[in-house]
Amino acid sequence: MLLAIVIIPTFIAAIYFGLIASDRYVSEATFIVRGASQQSSSGITSMLRSFGLSRADDDTRAVQDYMLSRVAVRQLDARHPLREIYSRSGTDWFTRFPSFWRKNTDEALYDYYISRVTILYNQSTGITSLRVSAFTPEDAQTLARTLLSLSEELVNRLNARAQGDAIEHARSEVARAESKVIASQSAITTFRNRELIFDPSSNSAKSLEIVGKLASELARTRTQLDETQTAAPSNPSIQGLRIRSAALQEQIRLEQSKLAGGNDALASKMSDYERLVLGREFADRELTLAAGALEVARQQARKQHIYIETIASPHLSDESTEPRRWRGFFTVLIFSLALFCIAWFLYVGAKEQLHG
């Protein structure tokens, strides 16, 4: 039992980790996703923000999920031959791709990629660590750099979409407001051409001025008529004054009928014209508000810009750090001893039951 459970597995582990297991090199990089933030903060986050390193937690999670996604594997494989990188000659059969118990499929490549890429996120500082392992230091560094580049492209696409959606919506509102302004101005032009009046308010003012002059003239004529009738009742000019007074009264009535009293009166036209002018004022105000909203959207889009700030670029390792041979060996040894102890206790207990 000791030979089967402890000695043989430990010997195999010693042979594998000591002679067979291929060296793997790790390239590590640290980065932070930066973005505008209006939230208050303290501690290390406040210090980072004072240097322009404001955190964008949601976007950080999006970048991390992307790095560990199948999309990232496909795009990374399109730029660098992942299958060749992880199946180089001279590597052992247990750690190379594909594993001897799996086929060379995209799903198998993804599972293998997950085992070679590690992402660690520091919640307190917002700093993310990216670790990529490969069988050569150059491959590890190249893959880490490419992953950062692909992540920056993802962030740029997110920026373009967010900014484009906000600005496009604001532009559509401006275009709609402009259409309303054009339509209201066209309605006013149609009204002027139909009624042959440029501004009913100015025409009303002129008509009122004419009525006022006619009323003044009528008052003078009546005064003159009264004086003449009193001083010389037989004066032949009295008849002329009466005719002039009647004509002035008729002219005043005609001018007043132009102002009010029918569908063709200026009062009715004034109501329609003021309604059209009020509609144009509302349209102008809406256009002003829409233009202001567009400018605000542009400013907000600039503030919402996010990007990846690399704190430490992927390094070129000069020493293999994986696999951790001693740790692997002692793990097998301790596990074998623990299993042996369990098996021994079970064996002793069963033996006592049989003899008892």
Secondary structure in CASP SS format (residue, H / E / C, confidence):
PFRMAT SS
TARGET T0000
AUTHOR 0000-0000-0000
METHOD secondary structure of the structure
MODEL  1
M C 1.00
L H 1.00
L H 1.00
A H 1.00
I H 1.00
V H 1.00
I H 1.00
I H 1.00
P H 1.00
T H 1.00
F H 1.00
I H 1.00
A H 1.00
A H 1.00
I H 1.00
Y H 1.00
F H 1.00
G H 1.00
L H 1.00
I H 1.00
A C 1.00
S C 1.00
D C 1.00
R E 1.00
Y E 1.00
V E 1.00
S E 1.00
E E 1.00
A E 1.00
T E 1.00
F E 1.00
I E 1.00
V E 1.00
R E 1.00
G E 1.00
A C 1.00
S C 1.00
Q C 1.00
Q C 1.00
S C 1.00
S C 1.00
S C 1.00
G H 1.00
I H 1.00
T H 1.00
S H 1.00
M H 1.00
L H 1.00
R H 1.00
S H 1.00
F C 1.00
G C 1.00
L C 1.00
S C 1.00
R E 1.00
A C 1.00
D H 1.00
D H 1.00
D H 1.00
T H 1.00
R H 1.00
A H 1.00
V H 1.00
Q H 1.00
D H 1.00
Y H 1.00
M H 1.00
L C 1.00
S C 1.00
R H 1.00
V H 1.00
A H 1.00
V H 1.00
R H 1.00
Q H 1.00
L H 1.00
D H 1.00
A H 1.00
R H 1.00
H C 1.00
P C 1.00
L H 1.00
R H 1.00
E H 1.00
I H 1.00
Y C 1.00
S C 1.00
R C 1.00
S C 1.00
G C 1.00
T C 1.00
D C 1.00
W C 1.00
F C 1.00
T C 1.00
R C 1.00
F C 1.00
P C 1.00
S C 1.00
F C 1.00
W C 1.00
R C 1.00
K C 1.00
N C 1.00
T C 1.00
D H 1.00
E H 1.00
A H 1.00
L H 1.00
Y H 1.00
D H 1.00
Y H 1.00
Y H 1.00
I H 1.00
S H 1.00
R H 1.00
V E 1.00
T E 1.00
I E 1.00
L E 1.00
Y E 1.00
N C 1.00
Q C 1.00
S C 1.00
T C 1.00
G C 1.00
I C 1.00
T E 1.00
S E 1.00
L E 1.00
R E 1.00
V E 1.00
S E 1.00
A E 1.00
F C 1.00
T C 1.00
P H 1.00
E H 1.00
D H 1.00
A H 1.00
Q H 1.00
T H 1.00
L H 1.00
A H 1.00
R H 1.00
T H 1.00
L H 1.00
L H 1.00
S H 1.00
L H 1.00
S H 1.00
E H 1.00
E H 1.00
L H 1.00
V H 1.00
N H 1.00
R H 1.00
L H 1.00
N H 1.00
A H 1.00
R H 1.00
A H 1.00
Q H 1.00
G H 1.00
D H 1.00
A H 1.00
I H 1.00
E H 1.00
H H 1.00
A H 1.00
R H 1.00
S H 1.00
E H 1.00
V H 1.00
A H 1.00
R H 1.00
A H 1.00
E H 1.00
S H 1.00
K H 1.00
V H 1.00
I H 1.00
A H 1.00
S H 1.00
Q H 1.00
S H 1.00
A H 1.00
I H 1.00
T H 1.00
T H 1.00
F H 1.00
R H 1.00
N H 1.00
R H 1.00
E H 1.00
L C 1.00
I C 1.00
F C 1.00
D C 1.00
P H 1.00
S H 1.00
S H 1.00
N H 1.00
S H 1.00
A H 1.00
K H 1.00
S H 1.00
L H 1.00
E H 1.00
I H 1.00
V H 1.00
G H 1.00
K H 1.00
L H 1.00
A H 1.00
S H 1.00
E H 1.00
L H 1.00
A H 1.00
R H 1.00
T H 1.00
R H 1.00
T H 1.00
Q H 1.00
L H 1.00
D H 1.00
E H 1.00
T H 1.00
Q H 1.00
T H 1.00
A H 1.00
A C 1.00
P C 1.00
S C 1.00
N C 1.00
P C 1.00
S H 1.00
I H 1.00
Q H 1.00
G H 1.00
L H 1.00
R H 1.00
I H 1.00
R H 1.00
S H 1.00
A H 1.00
A H 1.00
L H 1.00
Q H 1.00
E H 1.00
Q H 1.00
I H 1.00
R H 1.00
L H 1.00
E H 1.00
Q H 1.00
S H 1.00
K H 1.00
L H 1.00
A C 1.00
G C 1.00
G C 1.00
N C 1.00
D C 1.00
A C 1.00
L H 1.00
A H 1.00
S H 1.00
K H 1.00
M H 1.00
S H 1.00
D H 1.00
Y H 1.00
E H 1.00
R H 1.00
L H 1.00
V H 1.00
L H 1.00
G H 1.00
R H 1.00
E H 1.00
F H 1.00
A H 1.00
D H 1.00
R H 1.00
E H 1.00
L H 1.00
T H 1.00
L H 1.00
A H 1.00
A H 1.00
G H 1.00
A H 1.00
L H 1.00
E H 1.00
V H 1.00
A H 1.00
R H 1.00
Q H 1.00
Q H 1.00
A H 1.00
R H 1.00
K H 1.00
Q C 1.00
H C 1.00
I E 1.00
Y E 1.00
I E 1.00
E E 1.00
T E 1.00
I E 1.00
A E 1.00
S C 1.00
P C 1.00
H C 1.00
L C 1.00
S C 1.00
D C 1.00
E C 1.00
S C 1.00
T C 1.00
E E 1.00
P C 1.00
R C 1.00
R H 1.00
W H 1.00
R H 1.00
G H 1.00
F H 1.00
F H 1.00
T H 1.00
V H 1.00
L H 1.00
I H 1.00
F H 1.00
S H 1.00
L H 1.00
A H 1.00
L H 1.00
F H 1.00
C H 1.00
I H 1.00
A H 1.00
W H 1.00
F H 1.00
L H 1.00
Y H 1.00
V H 1.00
G H 1.00
A H 1.00
K H 1.00
E H 1.00
Q H 1.00
L H 1.00
H H 1.00
G C 1.00
END
